[in-house]
Amino acid sequence: MPSNLPSPLTSFIGRQREIEEARRLLANVRLLTLTGAGGSGKTRLAFQVGAAVLSEYADGVWVVEFAPLSDPHLVPQAAATALGVPEHPGRSLTESLVDYLRARSVLLLFDNCEHLVPACASLADALLRGCPTLRILATSREGLRVAGEMTYLIPPLSLPDPGRLPPLETVMQYEAVRLFAERAASHRSGFKVTDDNASTVVRVCRRLDGMPLAIELAAARLRVLAVEQIAARLDDRFRLLTGGSRTALPRHQTLRAAMDWSYDLLSAQEQALLRRLSAFAGGWTLDAAEAICPGDGIAAADILDLLMSVADKSLVLVETRTGEVRYRLLETIRQYGGDRLREAGETDTVLGRHLEWYLRLAERAEPELRGPRQEAWLDRLEAEHDNLRLALEWSGARTPGTDAQMRLAGALRWFWFIRGYWTEGRRWLEAALTRRSEAASTALARALQGAGRLARFQGDYERARALSEEGLAVSNRLGDSESRVWFLISLGAVELHQGDYGRAAALFEEGLVLSRALGDKGLISMALSDLGVVARIRGDFERAEALLGESLALSRTLEDKWRIALSLHSLGMVAFRRGEYDRAAGLFAESLVRAGQVRDKWIADDCLDGLAAVACARGHYEHAARMLGAADALREMLGYRPLANEHSDHDRCVATTRVGLGDAAFTAAQAAGRTMTLEQVIADALAAGESLATKAKSAAKPTEGKGAGLLTPREREVAALIAQGRTNREIAIILVITERTADTHVQNILNKLGVGSRAQIAGWAVAHGVHTLSAD
């Protein structure tokens, strides 16, 4: 077929999805513009699409290259030259082109339109109006804005998640990795991606945003550098990524030149906005941009239009997450903008505004993390976590004599704890505490509270005690009763973890009295919960049930999912200690779901341990091993040190499960659990629980009634309620009998069955199919 498509000198990697999508779109529109940042591979993709559809155009596919032009009046001339259309006296070239193409079936590739958009748009509009069988495929940083045009933003090359690196054969299926590997081999003979260097190659490709030009320039550096050295130097990528092909366009020979080309095409206001947007890490909202980016002729009201403009030019990515629109720069563009920000002398001003905005956000979020809007605010802080990190770093380095860093770290303490950023949060809090003299006492109290809590959960009890004692002194000095309760509870928790249950209970009781006086339901719930744990450890299950039940009720009135999850887990532990496995499993499962809703990893870890223990007690060893593996992975990530007796339970469960499964099967199941995400673990735990319950019912049917004759009908009812996790008091209420009569029935059942615990009664009830009997 007639064509002037160039023959490629290097292989084309991937992009099959994009080729098929472009072909599909071209079948339905007459002007399709491929957009994307400089170096994203628009031209190569357009040529591949042209080659793929060549047979569909009887009169050919023709490339019109605009990159060498600077004069917009030469745009029709470029098209005429590509097609071999001569000039005719008295007629414009555009008219001659229309006459030539009117009856022909042609696809024109308008390549590199961004610096001549008005002229390219005018020519495209005239040709499409006059030539009914013509189609145009254009490449540009922005759309041509011609009637009937469709734009298609070219995504980055596909990349694996560096945090969950797949096997080598799977890694090589990702486009960015394949491109790096092939181009690297052309510069260093024998280079291959191996198990040893795969993670570094992925890191390089990811930091380069999957941008083809940047990846090719990085691969070229393998002539003189190892891939590890390339990864280490990417913070200065514009000096590193040079030395492209001498025959390429000048802007494709270095990454800096590619960025300069895009930047120079912007208006002065667009340039100012782009460099100020580089202050954001991990994206931003419109509100944030309107607060941080105005100045020097740009008003807050101008930001939206300017933002839309630079987004149209493929320099800003627009994303929608859970109904909220966020904006983001590719990291390469962000680094370039940061260089320009420093050159303009605006860094201190813009990052100062950035700090103020995110400090206000964190302090607004802090009280919301303990109530009905908890989940939404946790998610919002998660979305802004990179910006909050940047603000913490800036406040620590550039704001001497202020308590901005301590205020910010203190406000984030609950976010870090619930979402599992324990080591990071502790590092920021400890850094802020080195500047105590600059801090207001209220900010200091919050930072001490957060640092002490994280130190305790990571097993640094001496540090936790010192921080909590200091915090108690600060709260006494302030006369802040709420803060005093927190530090009493914190000190009590240190004693609890170190085994002094009497001292722990006394501190929790003092905190409970004070929190009741304040009427603070959240503090009351916390103190009750901790007292319930002490009672459970001491074996006083009735008191533990009462305390934890009250804590749970208060948490439900507060609609605080995290506190609800905490109380449910503690009640599950009480049920497990009593041998009430069905009830324990139900409580652990509900707690796990609640923890999953706020993505809390600590409570989830404890629930997984609990579910593993229940599965182990029932002999369901494979499920137990998976849960143990998932719990171990969370524990290691957090650096969590559980209570001594719970750690012993964990070790016993591991030993029993290993024996029950055998070493090989145990290791395989545990490894499977370790690789699961929190969402996968929750789904697996719930599915396994339902499956086991179904199997128990099925297994019980053949023997139903076989051993049930040992018990009277009333005793079978009591056994069924015991299997459902009911206490004697609850049994009495349900059956309308006295609690003493219920006690007698339970003792008779124990005697008749020859067993010694309620757990064994429950097991017998399940085995003989009486555990689902109605008590009506």
Summary of the structure (lengths in Angstrom):
residues: 776
radius of gyration: 33.6
end to end distance: 83.8
largest distance: 115.6
contacts: 2655
relative contact order: 0.04
helix: 68%
strand: 5%
